[in-house]
């Protein structure tokens, strides 16, 4: 359960990014910046 809570935020953000890419069209630069921000 702790593992799920630990990774819940990145998963939610990733799903949000995917949704935004579908809605607004894929923006590789924007997506890469957000992925890098998640990893830091």
mmCIF file of the N, C-alpha and C atoms, coordinates in Angstrom:
data_MODEL
# 
_entry.id   MODEL 
# 
loop_
_atom_site.group_PDB 
_atom_site.id 
_atom_site.type_symbol 
_atom_site.label_atom_id 
_atom_site.label_alt_id 
_atom_site.label_comp_id 
_atom_site.label_asym_id 
_atom_site.label_entity_id 
_atom_site.label_seq_id 
_atom_site.pdbx_PDB_ins_code 
_atom_site.Cartn_x 
_atom_site.Cartn_y 
_atom_site.Cartn_z 
_atom_site.occupancy 
_atom_site.B_iso_or_equiv 
_atom_site.pdbx_formal_charge 
_atom_site.auth_seq_id 
_atom_site.auth_comp_id 
_atom_site.auth_asym_id 
_atom_site.auth_atom_id 
_atom_site.pdbx_PDB_model_num 
ATOM 1   N N  . UNK A 1 1  ? 0.827  -1.209 0.000   1.00 0.00 ? 1  UNK A N  1 
ATOM 2   C CA . UNK A 1 1  ? 0.000  0.000  0.000   1.00 0.00 ? 1  UNK A CA 1 
ATOM 3   C C  . UNK A 1 1  ? 0.860  1.258  0.000   1.00 0.00 ? 1  UNK A C  1 
ATOM 4   N N  . UNK A 1 2  ? 1.936  1.240  0.774   1.00 0.00 ? 2  UNK A N  1 
ATOM 5   C CA . UNK A 1 2  ? 2.828  2.406  0.798   1.00 0.00 ? 2  UNK A CA 1 
ATOM 6   C C  . UNK A 1 2  ? 3.440  2.675  -0.571  1.00 0.00 ? 2  UNK A C  1 
ATOM 7   N N  . UNK A 1 3  ? 3.771  1.600  -1.267  1.00 0.00 ? 3  UNK A N  1 
ATOM 8   C CA . UNK A 1 3  ? 4.343  1.739  -2.604  1.00 0.00 ? 3  UNK A CA 1 
ATOM 9   C C  . UNK A 1 3  ? 3.364  2.436  -3.530  1.00 0.00 ? 3  UNK A C  1 
ATOM 10  N N  . UNK A 1 4  ? 2.092  2.055  -3.429  1.00 0.00 ? 4  UNK A N  1 
ATOM 11  C CA . UNK A 1 4  ? 1.064  2.660  -4.266  1.00 0.00 ? 4  UNK A CA 1 
ATOM 12  C C  . UNK A 1 4  ? 0.949  4.158  -3.974  1.00 0.00 ? 4  UNK A C  1 
ATOM 13  N N  . UNK A 1 5  ? 0.956  4.524  -2.700  1.00 0.00 ? 5  UNK A N  1 
ATOM 14  C CA . UNK A 1 5  ? 0.869  5.933  -2.328  1.00 0.00 ? 5  UNK A CA 1 
ATOM 15  C C  . UNK A 1 5  ? 2.101  6.702  -2.815  1.00 0.00 ? 5  UNK A C  1 
ATOM 16  N N  . UNK A 1 6  ? 3.273  6.052  -2.723  1.00 0.00 ? 6  UNK A N  1 
ATOM 17  C CA . UNK A 1 6  ? 4.516  6.684  -3.152  1.00 0.00 ? 6  UNK A CA 1 
ATOM 18  C C  . UNK A 1 6  ? 4.481  7.017  -4.641  1.00 0.00 ? 6  UNK A C  1 
ATOM 19  N N  . UNK A 1 7  ? 3.908  6.107  -5.437  1.00 0.00 ? 7  UNK A N  1 
ATOM 20  C CA . UNK A 1 7  ? 3.921  6.282  -6.889  1.00 0.00 ? 7  UNK A CA 1 
ATOM 21  C C  . UNK A 1 7  ? 2.616  6.838  -7.438  1.00 0.00 ? 7  UNK A C  1 
ATOM 22  N N  . UNK A 1 8  ? 1.652  7.121  -6.565  1.00 0.00 ? 8  UNK A N  1 
ATOM 23  C CA . UNK A 1 8  ? 0.354  7.598  -7.037  1.00 0.00 ? 8  UNK A CA 1 
ATOM 24  C C  . UNK A 1 8  ? 0.488  8.934  -7.762  1.00 0.00 ? 8  UNK A C  1 
ATOM 25  N N  . UNK A 1 9  ? 1.230  9.876  -7.171  1.00 0.00 ? 9  UNK A N  1 
ATOM 26  C CA . UNK A 1 9  ? 1.362  11.210 -7.773  1.00 0.00 ? 9  UNK A CA 1 
ATOM 27  C C  . UNK A 1 9  ? 1.979  11.154 -9.170  1.00 0.00 ? 9  UNK A C  1 
ATOM 28  N N  . UNK A 1 10 ? 3.147  10.492 -9.362  1.00 0.00 ? 10 UNK A N  1 
ATOM 29  C CA . UNK A 1 10 ? 3.707  10.399 -10.725 1.00 0.00 ? 10 UNK A CA 1 
ATOM 30  C C  . UNK A 1 10 ? 2.758  9.743  -11.714 1.00 0.00 ? 10 UNK A C  1 
ATOM 31  N N  . UNK A 1 11 ? 2.028  8.713  -11.261 1.00 0.00 ? 11 UNK A N  1 
ATOM 32  C CA . UNK A 1 11 ? 1.093  8.023  -12.154 1.00 0.00 ? 11 UNK A CA 1 
ATOM 33  C C  . UNK A 1 11 ? -0.025 8.966  -12.564 1.00 0.00 ? 11 UNK A C  1 
ATOM 34  N N  . UNK A 1 12 ? -0.584 9.698  -11.603 1.00 0.00 ? 12 UNK A N  1 
ATOM 35  C CA . UNK A 1 12 ? -1.658 10.647 -11.900 1.00 0.00 ? 12 UNK A CA 1 
ATOM 36  C C  . UNK A 1 12 ? -1.166 11.735 -12.855 1.00 0.00 ? 12 UNK A C  1 
ATOM 37  N N  . UNK A 1 13 ? 0.034  12.263 -12.599 1.00 0.00 ? 13 UNK A N  1 
ATOM 38  C CA . UNK A 1 13 ? 0.594  13.310 -13.460 1.00 0.00 ? 13 UNK A CA 1 
ATOM 39  C C  . UNK A 1 13 ? 0.826  12.763 -14.868 1.00 0.00 ? 13 UNK A C  1 
ATOM 40  N N  . UNK A 1 14 ? 1.364  11.534 -14.966 1.00 0.00 ? 14 UNK A N  1 
ATOM 41  C CA . UNK A 1 14 ? 1.608  10.917 -16.270 1.00 0.00 ? 14 UNK A CA 1 
ATOM 42  C C  . UNK A 1 14 ? 0.310  10.737 -17.048 1.00 0.00 ? 14 UNK A C  1 
ATOM 43  N N  . UNK A 1 15 ? -0.728 10.240 -16.360 1.00 0.00 ? 15 UNK A N  1 
ATOM 44  C CA . UNK A 1 15 ? -2.029 10.082 -17.015 1.00 0.00 ? 15 UNK A CA 1 
ATOM 45  C C  . UNK A 1 15 ? -2.581 11.428 -17.453 1.00 0.00 ? 15 UNK A C  1 
ATOM 46  N N  . UNK A 1 16 ? -2.377 12.449 -16.626 1.00 0.00 ? 16 UNK A N  1 
ATOM 47  C CA . UNK A 1 16 ? -2.809 13.800 -16.984 1.00 0.00 ? 16 UNK A CA 1 
ATOM 48  C C  . UNK A 1 16 ? -2.092 14.306 -18.229 1.00 0.00 ? 16 UNK A C  1 
ATOM 49  N N  . UNK A 1 17 ? -0.783 14.049 -18.308 1.00 0.00 ? 17 UNK A N  1 
ATOM 50  C CA . UNK A 1 17 ? -0.010 14.444 -19.483 1.00 0.00 ? 17 UNK A CA 1 
ATOM 51  C C  . UNK A 1 17 ? -0.517 13.751 -20.737 1.00 0.00 ? 17 UNK A C  1 
ATOM 52  N N  . UNK A 1 18 ? -0.799 12.456 -20.617 1.00 0.00 ? 18 UNK A N  1 
ATOM 53  C CA . UNK A 1 18 ? -1.315 11.705 -21.762 1.00 0.00 ? 18 UNK A CA 1 
ATOM 54  C C  . UNK A 1 18 ? -2.646 12.301 -22.212 1.00 0.00 ? 18 UNK A C  1 
ATOM 55  N N  . UNK A 1 19 ? -3.507 12.605 -21.246 1.00 0.00 ? 19 UNK A N  1 
ATOM 56  C CA . UNK A 1 19 ? -4.807 13.198 -21.571 1.00 0.00 ? 19 UNK A CA 1 
ATOM 57  C C  . UNK A 1 19 ? -4.628 14.546 -22.269 1.00 0.00 ? 19 UNK A C  1 
ATOM 58  N N  . UNK A 1 20 ? -3.728 15.383 -21.745 1.00 0.00 ? 20 UNK A N  1 
ATOM 59  C CA . UNK A 1 20 ? -3.473 16.687 -22.371 1.00 0.00 ? 20 UNK A CA 1 
ATOM 60  C C  . UNK A 1 20 ? -2.940 16.530 -23.787 1.00 0.00 ? 20 UNK A C  1 
ATOM 61  N N  . UNK A 1 21 ? -2.051 15.539 -23.985 1.00 0.00 ? 21 UNK A N  1 
ATOM 62  C CA . UNK A 1 21 ? -1.511 15.294 -25.325 1.00 0.00 ? 21 UNK A CA 1 
ATOM 63  C C  . UNK A 1 21 ? -2.607 14.886 -26.305 1.00 0.00 ? 21 UNK A C  1 
ATOM 64  N N  . UNK A 1 22 ? -3.553 14.092 -25.825 1.00 0.00 ? 22 UNK A N  1 
ATOM 65  C CA . UNK A 1 22 ? -4.657 13.666 -26.692 1.00 0.00 ? 22 UNK A CA 1 
ATOM 66  C C  . UNK A 1 22 ? -5.561 14.851 -27.019 1.00 0.00 ? 22 UNK A C  1 
ATOM 67  N N  . UNK A 1 23 ? -5.849 15.674 -25.995 1.00 0.00 ? 23 UNK A N  1 
ATOM 68  C CA . UNK A 1 23 ? -6.778 16.795 -26.178 1.00 0.00 ? 23 UNK A CA 1 
ATOM 69  C C  . UNK A 1 23 ? -6.161 17.896 -27.044 1.00 0.00 ? 23 UNK A C  1 
ATOM 70  N N  . UNK A 1 24 ? -4.917 18.264 -26.735 1.00 0.00 ? 24 UNK A N  1 
ATOM 71  C CA . UNK A 1 24 ? -4.310 19.445 -27.372 1.00 0.00 ? 24 UNK A CA 1 
ATOM 72  C C  . UNK A 1 24 ? -3.338 19.114 -28.494 1.00 0.00 ? 24 UNK A C  1 
ATOM 73  N N  . UNK A 1 25 ? -3.105 17.822 -28.732 1.00 0.00 ? 25 UNK A N  1 
ATOM 74  C CA . UNK A 1 25 ? -2.096 17.439 -29.711 1.00 0.00 ? 25 UNK A CA 1 
ATOM 75  C C  . UNK A 1 25 ? -0.758 17.273 -29.021 1.00 0.00 ? 25 UNK A C  1 
ATOM 76  N N  . UNK A 1 26 ? 0.041  16.352 -29.524 1.00 0.00 ? 26 UNK A N  1 
ATOM 77  C CA . UNK A 1 26 ? 1.288  15.984 -28.854 1.00 0.00 ? 26 UNK A CA 1 
ATOM 78  C C  . UNK A 1 26 ? 2.317  17.107 -28.929 1.00 0.00 ? 26 UNK A C  1 
ATOM 79  N N  . UNK A 1 27 ? 2.855  17.477 -27.762 1.00 0.00 ? 27 UNK A N  1 
ATOM 80  C CA . UNK A 1 27 ? 3.927  18.469 -27.685 1.00 0.00 ? 27 UNK A CA 1 
ATOM 81  C C  . UNK A 1 27 ? 5.111  17.797 -26.990 1.00 0.00 ? 27 UNK A C  1 
ATOM 82  N N  . UNK A 1 28 ? 6.059  17.310 -27.789 1.00 0.00 ? 28 UNK A N  1 
ATOM 83  C CA . UNK A 1 28 ? 7.168  16.513 -27.266 1.00 0.00 ? 28 UNK A CA 1 
ATOM 84  C C  . UNK A 1 28 ? 7.991  17.297 -26.242 1.00 0.00 ? 28 UNK A C  1 
ATOM 85  N N  . UNK A 1 29 ? 8.286  18.552 -26.532 1.00 0.00 ? 29 UNK A N  1 
ATOM 86  C CA . UNK A 1 29 ? 9.121  19.357 -25.628 1.00 0.00 ? 29 UNK A CA 1 
ATOM 87  C C  . UNK A 1 29 ? 8.451  19.502 -24.264 1.00 0.00 ? 29 UNK A C  1 
ATOM 88  N N  . UNK A 1 30 ? 7.176  19.830 -24.259 1.00 0.00 ? 30 UNK A N  1 
ATOM 89  C CA . UNK A 1 30 ? 6.400  19.978 -23.033 1.00 0.00 ? 30 UNK A CA 1 
ATOM 90  C C  . UNK A 1 30 ? 6.383  18.678 -22.232 1.00 0.00 ? 30 UNK A C  1 
ATOM 91  N N  . UNK A 1 31 ? 6.171  17.570 -22.931 1.00 0.00 ? 31 UNK A N  1 
ATOM 92  C CA . UNK A 1 31 ? 6.099  16.261 -22.278 1.00 0.00 ? 31 UNK A CA 1 
ATOM 93  C C  . UNK A 1 31 ? 7.444  15.877 -21.679 1.00 0.00 ? 31 UNK A C  1 
ATOM 94  N N  . UNK A 1 32 ? 8.532  16.090 -22.418 1.00 0.00 ? 32 UNK A N  1 
ATOM 95  C CA . UNK A 1 32 ? 9.872  15.755 -21.927 1.00 0.00 ? 32 UNK A CA 1 
ATOM 96  C C  . UNK A 1 32 ? 10.214 16.585 -20.692 1.00 0.00 ? 32 UNK A C  1 
ATOM 97  N N  . UNK A 1 33 ? 9.897  17.871 -20.711 1.00 0.00 ? 33 UNK A N  1 
ATOM 98  C CA . UNK A 1 33 ? 10.149 18.733 -19.549 1.00 0.00 ? 33 UNK A CA 1 
ATOM 99  C C  . UNK A 1 33 ? 9.416  18.193 -18.326 1.00 0.00 ? 33 UNK A C  1 
ATOM 100 N N  . UNK A 1 34 ? 8.168  17.810 -18.488 1.00 0.00 ? 34 UNK A N  1 
ATOM 101 C CA . UNK A 1 34 ? 7.389  17.296 -17.370 1.00 0.00 ? 34 UNK A CA 1 
ATOM 102 C C  . UNK A 1 34 ? 7.909  15.946 -16.870 1.00 0.00 ? 34 UNK A C  1 
ATOM 103 N N  . UNK A 1 35 ? 8.337  15.080 -17.782 1.00 0.00 ? 35 UNK A N  1 
ATOM 104 C CA . UNK A 1 35 ? 8.907  13.788 -17.369 1.00 0.00 ? 35 UNK A CA 1 
ATOM 105 C C  . UNK A 1 35 ? 10.199 14.004 -16.603 1.00 0.00 ? 35 UNK A C  1 
ATOM 106 N N  . UNK A 1 36 ? 11.058 14.890 -17.075 1.00 0.00 ? 36 UNK A N  1 
ATOM 107 C CA . UNK A 1 36 ? 12.300 15.201 -16.372 1.00 0.00 ? 36 UNK A CA 1 
ATOM 108 C C  . UNK A 1 36 ? 11.998 15.766 -14.983 1.00 0.00 ? 36 UNK A C  1 
ATOM 109 N N  . UNK A 1 37 ? 10.982 16.622 -14.895 1.00 0.00 ? 37 UNK A N  1 
ATOM 110 C CA . UNK A 1 37 ? 10.589 17.214 -13.613 1.00 0.00 ? 37 UNK A CA 1 
ATOM 111 C C  . UNK A 1 37 ? 10.119 16.141 -12.638 1.00 0.00 ? 37 UNK A C  1 
ATOM 112 N N  . UNK A 1 38 ? 9.412  15.120 -13.156 1.00 0.00 ? 38 UNK A N  1 
ATOM 113 C CA . UNK A 1 38 ? 8.972  14.007 -12.309 1.00 0.00 ? 38 UNK A CA 1 
ATOM 114 C C  . UNK A 1 38 ? 10.167 13.203 -11.772 1.00 0.00 ? 38 UNK A C  1 
ATOM 115 N N  . UNK A 1 39 ? 11.183 13.062 -12.589 1.00 0.00 ? 39 UNK A N  1 
ATOM 116 C CA . UNK A 1 39 ? 12.323 12.218 -12.214 1.00 0.00 ? 39 UNK A CA 1 
ATOM 117 C C  . UNK A 1 39 ? 13.261 12.898 -11.220 1.00 0.00 ? 39 UNK A C  1 
ATOM 118 N N  . UNK A 1 40 ? 13.226 14.215 -11.176 1.00 0.00 ? 40 UNK A N  1 
ATOM 119 C CA . UNK A 1 40 ? 14.129 14.964 -10.276 1.00 0.00 ? 40 UNK A CA 1 
ATOM 120 C C  . UNK A 1 40 ? 13.653 14.845 -8.832  1.00 0.00 ? 40 UNK A C  1 
# 
